[in-house]
C-alpha cells in the first residue's frame, strides 16, 4: 500500500474508515498531530466519536429502510440509540440539554455494532490503537528521567541526525525510537519538537547526508592530530 501524506484530521479519519492507512502511518500521524500531549490525544479521540456520528447521520435514511431495521420495528424490539431518543420528551430536553448527547454517546457503538459493524471494522482498529497510546502515555511520561544540567547546543536537525545515527547503529537501547528521542532530549534539555518532520528532512537529502556527523568526525580527527 502506498504511503499517504496526511495533513488534516478529517482526511486521516476517512483513510482509517476505508482501510487506506498503514499502521506505521497511523502512528506517525498521531505523533505529529498530538506530540503525545494527553489533551490533544483526548481531542483526537473525540474526533473519532464525531466522525462516527457524522457517518451514521449520512446513512440513517438507508439504514431505516433496511430489512433489519424494519424487523426491529415490526417486532417492537429496542433499537439502540433510536428507542431511547424517541422516549425523551421536549420538556426533558429543555430541563437537561445534555440528555440527548448522553444517550447518543452511550449507545452509539451499540447502534454501529447492530447496523454498521462491517463499515467500522478498520476504523475501530485505528481507534483501539489511539486508546492504547492514551492509556500508555502517562506511564511513559512518568518514566522519563529528570532534566540534567547538560545542554545540547546544536539545532533540532543536528540532534535528530545524531540520535538517529545511534539508533541505526544499534549503539543505544530503549523501549522504542520515541522513548530514545524523548529520553536523550530530556537529558540534554532539548525542547520538544516534531522529530518526524526532521527525519523526513534528513531522508530527503541527496548530497551531504550527515553534515553534523561529518563535522564531529573532522573535529575528532583534528583533536587526534594535535601535539600536546
VMD Tcl script that draws the C-alpha trace (Angstrom):
set ca {
  {0.00 0.00 0.00}
  {1.42 3.39 -0.96}
  {2.24 5.84 1.81}
  {-0.35 8.58 2.15}
  {0.60 12.07 3.29}
  {-1.96 13.14 5.88}
  {-2.42 16.72 6.99}
  {-6.00 17.08 8.23}
  {-7.80 15.11 10.90}
  {-10.80 14.64 8.58}
  {-8.63 13.07 5.88}
  {-6.97 10.88 8.50}
  {-10.33 9.61 9.76}
  {-11.55 8.95 6.22}
  {-8.47 6.87 5.46}
  {-8.95 4.92 8.71}
  {-12.56 4.21 7.75}
  {-11.58 2.99 4.29}
  {-8.55 0.98 5.48}
  {-6.22 3.07 3.32}
  {-3.66 3.75 6.03}
  {-0.82 1.56 7.25}
  {-0.26 1.07 10.97}
  {3.08 2.90 10.80}
  {1.46 5.89 9.09}
  {-1.30 5.87 11.70}
  {1.28 6.10 14.48}
  {3.16 8.84 12.60}
  {0.01 10.94 12.21}
  {-0.99 10.59 15.86}
  {2.50 11.56 16.98}
  {2.73 14.53 14.62}
  {-0.79 15.76 15.41}
  {-0.57 15.46 19.19}
  {3.11 15.15 20.16}
  {1.60 12.67 22.65}
  {0.11 15.56 24.63}
  {-2.71 13.98 26.65}
  {-5.15 16.83 25.98}
  {-4.55 16.69 22.22}
  {-4.85 12.89 22.28}
  {-8.20 13.22 24.04}
  {-9.41 15.75 21.46}
  {-8.40 13.38 18.67}
  {-10.34 10.59 20.37}
  {-13.38 12.86 20.46}
  {-12.91 13.44 16.72}
  {-13.34 9.69 16.20}
  {-16.68 9.91 18.00}
  {-17.82 12.94 16.00}
  {-16.83 11.25 12.74}
  {-18.82 8.12 13.63}
  {-21.84 10.28 14.36}
  {-21.46 12.05 11.02}
  {-21.37 8.75 9.11}
  {-24.47 7.50 10.95}
  {-26.36 10.70 10.14}
  {-25.50 10.24 6.46}
  {-26.50 6.57 6.40}
  {-29.55 6.76 8.69}
  {-32.20 7.07 5.94}
  {-30.73 4.00 4.21}
  {-30.50 2.08 7.49}
  {-34.12 2.83 8.36}
  {-35.22 1.38 5.03}
  {-33.24 -1.82 5.56}
  {-34.95 -5.14 6.30}
  {-33.05 -5.46 9.57}
  {-34.23 -2.10 10.90}
  {-37.82 -2.77 9.83}
  {-37.62 -6.16 11.51}
  {-36.77 -4.45 14.80}
  {-39.67 -2.05 14.31}
  {-42.10 -4.82 13.38}
  {-41.28 -6.83 16.49}
  {-41.24 -3.63 18.57}
  {-37.77 -4.52 19.77}
  {-35.45 -1.97 21.30}
  {-33.32 -0.22 18.68}
  {-30.01 1.05 20.11}
  {-29.96 4.83 20.41}
  {-33.19 5.36 18.45}
  {-35.56 3.87 21.03}
  {-34.02 5.84 23.89}
  {-34.09 9.08 21.92}
  {-37.75 8.59 20.98}
  {-38.66 8.38 24.67}
  {-37.13 11.75 25.56}
  {-39.78 14.45 25.79}
  {-39.34 18.08 24.82}
  {-39.70 19.05 28.46}
  {-36.82 16.74 29.42}
  {-34.63 18.20 26.68}
  {-35.38 21.73 27.93}
  {-34.53 20.76 31.51}
  {-31.41 18.76 30.58}
  {-29.85 19.80 27.28}
  {-27.14 17.16 27.64}
  {-29.64 14.31 27.89}
  {-29.74 13.51 24.16}
  {-25.97 13.82 23.90}
  {-25.55 11.32 26.73}
  {-27.92 8.83 25.10}
  {-26.17 9.09 21.74}
  {-22.71 8.76 23.30}
  {-23.69 5.74 25.40}
  {-25.47 3.82 22.64}
  {-23.57 4.90 19.53}
  {-21.27 1.88 19.40}
  {-24.18 -0.48 20.08}
  {-26.06 1.04 17.13}
  {-22.99 0.59 14.92}
  {-22.49 -2.98 16.04}
  {-26.12 -3.74 15.15}
  {-26.41 -1.99 11.78}
  {-22.94 -0.90 10.57}
  {-20.48 -3.36 12.06}
  {-18.64 -4.13 8.79}
  {-18.36 -0.45 7.89}
  {-16.35 0.40 11.01}
  {-14.09 -2.64 11.42}
  {-10.89 -0.85 10.33}
  {-11.97 2.45 11.86}
  {-12.38 0.83 15.28}
  {-9.00 -0.86 14.88}
  {-7.42 2.58 14.44}
  {-9.33 3.92 17.45}
  {-8.12 0.96 19.53}
  {-4.53 1.93 18.71}
  {-5.25 5.52 19.77}
  {-6.82 4.25 23.02}
  {-3.70 2.20 23.71}
  {-1.47 5.23 23.13}
  {-3.63 7.31 25.50}
  {-3.54 4.59 28.15}
  {0.25 4.25 27.98}
  {1.04 7.94 27.58}
  {1.01 8.81 31.27}
  {3.19 5.85 32.15}
  {5.77 6.81 29.53}
  {5.76 10.39 30.74}
  {6.42 9.33 34.33}
  {9.30 7.10 33.20}
  {11.30 9.99 31.74}
  {14.42 10.97 33.70}
  {14.72 14.40 35.31}
  {16.46 17.09 33.32}
  {20.20 17.24 33.88}
  {22.47 20.27 33.80}
  {23.74 19.22 30.36}
  {22.50 21.09 27.30}
  {22.76 20.19 23.62}
  {23.90 23.30 21.75}
  {23.10 22.18 18.21}
  {19.81 22.66 16.39}
  {16.88 20.24 16.05}
  {18.13 18.78 12.76}
  {21.58 18.11 14.24}
  {20.10 16.47 17.33}
  {17.87 14.29 15.13}
  {20.84 13.32 12.95}
  {22.89 12.32 16.00}
  {20.15 10.30 17.73}
  {19.00 8.57 14.56}
  {22.58 7.53 13.79}
  {22.90 5.99 17.27}
  {19.63 4.13 16.78}
  {20.52 2.80 13.33}
  {23.98 1.76 14.55}
  {22.31 -0.09 17.45}
  {24.56 1.82 19.85}
  {21.69 2.87 22.11}
  {18.81 0.90 23.58}
  {15.34 1.96 24.63}
  {11.70 0.90 24.56}
  {11.31 2.37 21.06}
  {12.53 5.24 18.90}
  {10.15 7.72 20.53}
  {11.39 6.81 24.01}
  {15.02 7.21 22.94}
  {14.41 10.65 21.43}
  {12.45 11.78 24.48}
  {14.95 10.35 26.96}
  {18.01 11.93 25.34}
  {16.12 15.14 24.63}
  {15.09 15.43 28.26}
  {18.59 14.58 29.50}
  {20.21 17.16 27.19}
  {17.50 19.80 27.74}
  {16.33 19.83 24.12}
  {12.88 21.49 23.79}
  {10.18 19.24 22.34}
  {9.93 19.32 18.54}
  {8.45 17.33 15.66}
  {11.11 14.67 15.09}
  {9.07 13.02 12.32}
  {9.35 16.17 10.22}
  {13.10 16.40 10.86}
  {13.65 12.71 9.99}
  {11.85 13.24 6.69}
  {14.04 16.28 6.01}
  {17.20 14.23 6.59}
  {15.91 11.34 4.47}
  {15.35 13.69 1.52}
  {19.00 14.84 1.47}
  {20.73 13.87 -1.75}
  {24.23 15.35 -1.48}
  {25.64 15.59 2.04}
  {23.63 13.07 4.05}
  {25.13 13.67 7.50}
  {26.87 17.07 7.73}
  {26.68 17.20 11.52}
  {28.22 13.75 11.96}
  {30.87 14.58 9.37}
  {31.71 17.71 11.34}
  {32.05 15.65 14.52}
  {34.41 13.27 12.72}
  {36.52 16.19 11.46}
  {36.74 17.63 14.99}
  {37.81 14.30 16.44}
  {40.45 13.81 13.76}
  {41.79 17.34 14.38}
  {42.00 16.57 18.09}
  {43.99 13.37 17.50}
  {46.48 15.25 15.33}
  {47.14 17.97 17.87}
  {50.55 17.97 19.51}
  {50.43 18.22 23.28}
}
mol new
graphics top color blue
foreach p $ca { graphics top sphere $p radius 0.5 }
foreach p [lrange $ca 0 end-1] q [lrange $ca 1 end] { graphics top cylinder $p $q radius 0.2 }
display resetview
